[in-house]
Amino acid sequence: LKIESDYVTVKAGGAHSKNTAFDISGNNVTLKDIAIDLDTSFEEIDGAAIYVGADDVNLVNLYINYIVPYNVNAYVILGEGNSKHPNRNLRIINSTFYFEAHNDEVRKYNSAVKLVNFINSSMVNTTLTGSFPLNQIGYQSDGAHLEGVYVYVLGIEGCDNFVLEGNQIISDVNKRPAWQYPTLDGIVLSRSNNVVMHN
């Protein structure tokens, strides 16, 4: 479902959907009270269940269960802004996400939530649970960045003034392939100033 207009609210009222994805490019969009089960990949939005590329987006009281197909990029939420003109004011509130990854033998990105260049944003009272295979990690001269990390629950990069409050972030390993440096990260914070974590 593409949402290109500004000031749109989608409220499902407890309805349960199957293999539904959202591509949000309109500002001031709210998704609320939505439950989705997914077991397919949406390649046009890089495998995301919810793709966000706009300002002032609110994701409230969502339940998403994503069993990812093998060897594809996938995310529950993928938010991408521009480094020169970052997006702002993304809010993820009172939501529950379960993500089961299967990028066992390939360098594909699997993450419950990946946010790049979103300033003044927050995630509050949300539970992220992820089950991942271990995967290779690629360090650069100044450390690890999201482009070199293939499995993690939450990744935040270029997100100044980000607030994490009252969340649960849970991960476990579902397979141990024979990578040279097998790794799984719970939280990756990169190139982000003034990130605050409470509770």
JOHU-V896383 format. One record per backbone hydrogen bond with DSSP energy under -1.0 kcal/mol. CO is the residue of the C=O (numbers start at 1). NH is the residue of the N-H. If there is no record, write none. Layout:
BEGIN
co = (CO	CO)
nh = (NH	NH)
END
This chain:
BEGIN
co = (1	3	3	8	10	12	15	17	22	23	24	27	29	30	31	32	33	34	35	36	37	38	42	42	43	45	47	49	50	51	52	55	57	58	59	60	62	63	64	65	66	74	75	76	77	78	79	87	88	90	91	92	93	95	96	97	98	99	100	102	106	109	110	112	112	113	114	115	116	117	119	121	122	123	124	126	127	128	129	130	131	132	135	140	143	145	146	148	150	151	153	154	155	156	157	160	162	163	164	165	168	170	172	175	177	183	185	186	188	190	193	196	198)
nh = (23	25	26	30	32	15	35	37	51	3	53	7	58	10	60	12	14	63	17	65	19	67	45	47	46	48	75	22	78	24	80	28	91	31	93	33	96	36	98	38	100	111	49	50	114	52	116	119	56	122	59	124	61	127	64	129	66	131	68	71	108	74	152	76	77	155	79	157	81	87	89	163	92	165	94	168	97	170	99	172	101	174	183	143	140	148	149	138	110	185	113	188	115	190	117	120	196	123	198	125	128	130	132	134	179	135	153	154	156	158	161	164	166)
END
